[in-house]
């Protein structure tokens, strides 16, 4: 994760390591931040939990991106509503990176993608995939449509289009919207979508994990 941070647009502020891990950072390209050394017990007290790998870093968040700037260059978007679990958000960013999504849009209730656990689960891809939080959710989805994107809402509803029907003739620019596993997408978010898309599964299973469903859909779309 620290090497991913060094290769990302975010600035590395400092690194804290145990004595046994200090040599791992000798000669690392682009490393110009201070490295502090402490034993494992001290590191655990500072972090508040067990740092099993003996290294932790602090980065600087920097200014956020504007939606208009993202829409001007993107063609593939992943849109998240109500994803409050850091591991799910991290997995979704990992999927976004794997399938060439240009940016991720988040409703105000989504977990912070720069939360430590989200970064870890994304294997550092959160640091490379641009993201924008939409404070005027879901009204700002109208700007996404106006920029030429087809907003597609993922839902297990029987009335939604099977994913293969969509991918037979995919839109040139699309925004795939995913909700939390329990509640799914809100009525307002569904109302803002032009198309509703489902992954056909057996009746005895209610739905798929949000990150799993997004991975299948992104694979089919790309």
C-alpha positions in Angstrom: 0.0 0.0 0.0 2.9 2.4 0.7 4.4 1.7 -2.7 1.0 2.4 -4.2 0.8 5.7 -2.3 4.2 6.7 -3.7 3.0 6.0 -7.2 -0.3 7.9 -6.7 -1.3 11.6 -7.0 -1.4 11.8 -3.2 1.5 13.1 -1.2 3.3 10.9 1.3 3.7 12.7 4.6 5.6 10.2 6.7 6.2 6.5 7.4 6.3 4.6 10.7 8.1 1.2 10.7 9.4 -1.4 13.1 13.2 -1.9 13.1 12.9 -5.1 11.1 11.1 -3.4 8.2 13.4 -0.3 7.9 15.6 -1.9 5.3 12.6 -2.5 3.0 12.5 1.2 2.3 16.2 1.6 1.3 16.4 3.0 -2.2 12.7 3.1 -2.9 12.2 5.5 -5.8 10.4 8.8 -5.0 10.6 8.4 -1.2 11.4 11.8 0.2 9.3 11.7 3.4 10.7 11.1 6.9 10.7 7.5 8.2 10.2 7.0 11.9 11.2 3.8 13.7 9.4 2.4 16.8 9.1 -1.1 18.3 5.9 -3.1 17.6 4.2 -2.2 21.0 4.7 1.5 20.4 3.4 1.3 16.8 0.3 -0.6 18.0 -0.5 2.1 20.6 -0.1 4.8 18.0 -2.3 3.1 15.5 -4.8 1.7 17.9 -4.6 -1.8 16.5 -2.1 -4.5 15.6 0.0 -3.5 12.6 1.0 -7.0 11.5 3.2 -5.9 8.6 5.3 -3.5 10.7 4.8 -0.4 8.5 2.1 2.3 8.3 2.1 5.6 6.4 0.3 8.9 6.5 -0.7 10.6 3.3 -2.3 14.0 2.4 -5.8 14.0 1.0 -5.5 17.0 -1.3 -8.3 18.9 -3.0 -11.3 16.9 -4.2 -12.3 16.6 -7.8 -15.3 18.5 -9.4 -18.0 16.4 -11.1 -17.8 18.6 -14.2 -14.1 17.8 -14.7 -14.7 14.1 -14.4 -17.6 14.1 -16.8 -15.5 16.0 -19.4 -13.1 13.1 -20.0 -14.8 9.9 -18.6 -16.7 7.3 -20.5 -17.2 4.6 -17.8 -18.5 5.5 -14.4 -19.3 3.4 -11.3 -21.9 5.1 -9.0 -22.4 4.0 -5.4 -25.3 4.6 -3.1 -25.4 3.8 0.6 -22.2 1.7 0.7 -21.1 2.3 4.3 -18.8 -0.7 4.7 -15.1 0.1 4.1 -14.4 -3.4 2.8 -17.2 -3.3 0.2 -16.1 0.2 -1.0 -12.5 -1.0 -1.3 -13.6 -4.1 -3.2 -15.7 -1.9 -5.6 -12.7 0.3 -6.3 -10.6 -2.7 -7.0 -13.2 -3.8 -9.5 -13.4 -0.4 -11.0 -9.6 -0.4 -11.6 -9.6 -3.9 -13.0 -12.3 -3.2 -15.6 -11.2 0.3 -16.7 -13.7 2.5 -15.0 -12.7 6.1 -15.3 -14.1 7.4 -12.0 -16.4 6.5 -9.1 -19.2 8.7 -8.0 -20.5 8.4 -4.4 -23.6 9.5 -2.6 -23.1 11.4 0.7 -23.7 8.3 2.8 -21.0 6.2 1.3 -17.9 5.3 3.3 -14.8 7.5 2.8 -12.7 5.7 0.1 -9.6 6.9 1.8 -10.5 5.1 5.0 -7.5 2.8 5.8 -9.5 -0.4 5.5 -11.0 0.6 2.1 -7.5 1.4 0.8 -6.2 -2.0 2.0 -9.0 -4.0 0.5 -8.7 -2.2 -2.8 -5.0 -3.2 -2.8 -4.2 0.5 -3.2 -6.4 1.1 -6.2 -8.5 3.7 -4.3 -5.4 5.9 -4.6 -5.5 5.7 -8.4 -9.2 5.7 -9.4 -10.6 9.2 -9.3 -13.7 9.7 -7.2 -16.3 12.5 -6.6 -18.8 12.7 -3.8 -22.2 14.1 -4.9 -23.6 16.2 -2.0 -26.9 16.9 -4.0 -27.7 13.2 -4.4 -29.5 12.0 -6.4 -30.3 15.3 -8.3 -26.7 15.5 -9.6 -27.3 12.3 -11.7 -29.2 14.6 -14.0 -25.8 16.3 -14.9 -24.4 12.8 -15.6 -27.2 12.1 -18.0 -26.8 15.6 -19.6 -23.2 14.8 -20.3 -24.3 11.9 -22.5 -24.1 9.0 -20.0 -26.7 6.3 -19.8 -27.3 5.8 -16.1 -28.0 2.1 -15.4 -29.3 0.9 -12.0 -28.5 -2.6 -10.8 -31.4 -4.3 -9.2 -32.5 -7.9 -8.7 -36.1 -6.9 -9.7 -37.7 -9.3 -12.2 -38.7 -6.4 -14.4 -35.1 -5.2 -15.0 -33.2 -6.0 -18.2 -30.9 -9.0 -18.1 -27.3 -7.9 -18.2 -26.6 -9.8 -21.5 -29.3 -7.7 -23.2 -27.5 -4.6 -22.3 -24.1 -5.8 -23.2 -25.3 -7.0 -26.7 -25.4 -3.3 -27.6 -23.7 -1.3 -24.8 -24.0 2.5 -24.6 -21.0 4.5 -25.7 -20.9 6.2 -22.3 -22.4 4.6 -19.2 -22.7 5.0 -15.5 -23.4 1.8 -13.6 -25.2 2.4 -10.2 -24.9 -0.1 -7.3 -26.7 0.1 -3.9 -26.1 -1.6 -0.6 -26.9 -5.2 -0.2 -29.7 -4.8 2.4 -31.8 -1.9 1.1 -30.6 -1.8 -2.5 -30.9 1.4 -4.5 -33.4 4.0 -3.2 -36.5 4.8 -5.1 -35.1 8.2 -5.9 -31.9 6.7 -7.3 -33.9 4.1 -9.4 -36.0 7.0 -10.7 -32.9 8.8 -11.8 -31.7 5.9 -13.9 -32.6 5.5 -17.6 -32.3 1.7 -17.5 -32.6 -1.0 -14.8 -30.3 -4.0 -15.1 -30.2 -7.4 -13.3 -27.9 -10.4 -13.2 -30.1 -13.5 -13.6 -29.6 -15.9 -10.6 -31.6 -18.7 -9.1 -34.8 -17.8 -7.3 -33.7 -19.2 -4.0 -31.0 -16.6 -3.7 -32.2 -13.1 -3.1 -29.2 -11.2 -4.5 -25.4 -11.1 -4.8 -22.8 -9.2 -2.7 -22.6 -5.7 -4.0 -18.9 -6.0 -5.1 -19.5 -9.4 -6.7 -22.5 -8.1 -8.7 -20.6 -5.0 -9.8 -17.6 -7.2 -10.9 -19.9 -9.4 -13.1 -21.7 -6.4 -14.6 -18.4 -4.5 -15.3 -16.9 -7.5 -16.8 -19.8 -7.9 -19.2 -19.9 -4.2 -20.0 -16.2 -4.0 -20.8 
